[in-house]
Amino acid sequence: MKLELQLFAVPARRVSKTAKRARRTHLKKEAPTVTTCKNCGATLAPHRACTKCGSYKGKEVIKVNKEEK
């Protein structure tokens, strides 16, 4: 006869509300960091080339096709 036992991690003592909340203060969502392009004013992630005009730090690094409607 084989006994199947499951062992769980059981805390030695209860975690207080203050300790639990202090641990969870770092588990919050943050808004993503965005900057504006100095050339065209579009919003983009920092340290990335602009997808609208293709510039980075005032220089054109990507050739972007401008489609006019």
C-alpha positions in Angstrom: 0.0 0.0 0.0 1.5 3.3 -1.1 0.5 6.6 0.7 0.6 9.7 -1.4 1.4 12.7 0.7 1.6 16.3 -0.4 3.8 18.6 1.6 3.0 22.3 1.5 5.1 25.3 2.6 3.5 26.4 5.9 4.6 29.8 7.4 6.0 29.6 10.9 3.8 32.6 12.0 1.2 34.8 10.5 2.4 37.9 8.5 1.0 41.1 10.0 -0.9 43.5 7.9 1.8 46.1 8.1 4.6 43.7 7.0 2.4 42.4 4.1 1.6 45.9 2.9 5.2 47.1 3.3 6.3 44.2 1.1 3.6 45.0 -1.6 4.4 48.7 -1.9 6.8 47.9 -4.7 4.2 45.9 -6.7 2.5 48.8 -8.4 2.0 49.7 -12.0 3.8 52.7 -13.5 3.0 54.7 -16.5 5.5 54.2 -19.4 8.1 56.9 -19.9 7.5 58.9 -23.1 9.3 61.9 -24.6 8.6 64.2 -27.5 10.5 64.4 -30.7 12.4 67.7 -30.9 12.0 67.8 -34.7 8.3 67.0 -35.2 6.8 66.8 -31.7 5.6 63.2 -31.9 5.6 61.1 -28.7 8.1 58.3 -28.5 10.1 56.1 -26.0 13.3 57.7 -24.8 16.5 56.9 -26.6 14.7 55.7 -29.7 14.5 57.2 -33.2 11.3 58.9 -34.2 9.1 56.8 -36.4 7.3 59.8 -37.8 10.3 61.8 -39.1 13.2 59.4 -38.6 15.4 61.7 -36.5 17.4 61.0 -33.4 19.2 63.7 -31.4 18.6 66.2 -34.2 20.0 64.1 -37.0 18.1 62.0 -39.6 19.0 58.4 -39.0 16.1 56.7 -40.7 14.6 57.5 -44.1 10.8 57.6 -43.7 8.4 57.6 -46.6 6.0 60.5 -46.2 2.6 59.5 -47.6 0.3 62.4 -48.2 -3.5 61.9 -48.1 
